[in-house]
């Protein structure tokens, strides 16, 4: 394995006294310099979560495997689920879109300008409208027409695997994924819901919100599960509205929020800042 300039360590285990000290001590003994660290103990579940960024400073401990071995006694002592990542490696991401291209356009722009720590490896769509945009960025565009759902999803998975993708982002991909596909992509598929979940599910949520006279509209990024729109939430945001705005204005404002919320969720996932906590998430936020 090649030298790793910076490493990311994530931990999930039962909460106990001494976890932070034990991890810090093991890293210090391995001549690692910690540059960022966050942790959280959930009193409700009794679980502990931690994310630490560090860099090697010596010559004996250099690779991820070196640090994995050095941390093994701590992992065993606390029965941890521990993962190590190369912080300099960009996560490979595939995007999925239907006819509404605002989230796709926003993600592609952020990626192309170097603002998102990802490598976009292609776009899949059940329509052909976004091909010209995707071609401009020089990316593969895979048109998967709706109809034969098992065949469509098989081709999606084929493109996902062949590209070496690690995350599928549903950037307003207006297709309900099958239970089988949801299970295959568990923890590796993010959706943007054009509403502030758990309110206003289903079709035309902004129109539902307008009819109810709400004072804020929002968007929700969440992991996809077999339970429609019920996956663990990653990020949410809102914008204020009032009685002077019509439903079309709600939609326009909502699109802006969708763009930002989805980009944050993808950014945080790619930097391994999102840890699953049952039906919820622990998000060690960072500016995005």
Secondary structure, DSSP 8 states (H G I E B T S, - for coil): ----SSEEEEEEEE--TTHHHHHHHHHHHTTEEEEEEEEEEETTTTEEEEEEEEEE-SSS--SHHHHHHHHHHHHHHHT-EEEEEETTS-EEEEEEE-S--HHHHHHHHHHHTT-SSEEEEEEEESSSTTHHHHHHTT--EEE--SS-HHHHHHHHHHHHHHTT-SEEEESS------HHHHHHTTTSEEEEESS-TTSS-SS-HHHHHHHHT-SEEEEEEEE--SSTT-S-EEEEEEEE--TT--HHHHHHHHHHHHHHHHHHHHHHHHTT-EEEETTEEEE-----
